[in-house]
Amino acid sequence: MDITAVNALSYEDFLEIFGNVVEKCPIIPAAIWIHRPFTGLADIEAHISDFIDSLPELGKEGILRCHPDLAGRELQRGALTRDSQEEQHAAGFTDLQPAEVSRMRNHNSEYKERFGFPFVICARLNTRQDVMRELRQCLGNDRAAERARAIGE
């Protein structure tokens, strides 16, 4: 879809198309729609980033809490969004053995207990081994550093 077509979208259509650009956070495209006409994809991305950056820390953490656990219950139940399902599949999380699922759940629980939101990483750009290594390393971060890292993902 070219930018002229994007700019011609009604609010409802814009929200339908861009509503999951940030996992389960349709408020973000709802908020940036008013900035039309966009000059291109980079302009849309800049408005998304500006909106997120303008949020207080608790708002940023709220966005992070919308993300599903990697290899979590939503994956096991088939309840992920299509995008999340594809991303977790690309990283190999749909092929875990039971012991690996258990280990991942333990890591997810430890991470959420420490930071108050799930571990967020661009899974499609990483192997599951990379993701698990990064998750363990991030457990050493402080909350502010980890929030910033996760939002950057």
Helices and strands as residue ranges (DSSP letters): H 3-8, H 11-18, H 27-32, G 33-35, H 41-54, H 57-65, H 73-77, H 82-90, G 93-95, H 98-115, G 123-125, H 128-138, H 143-152
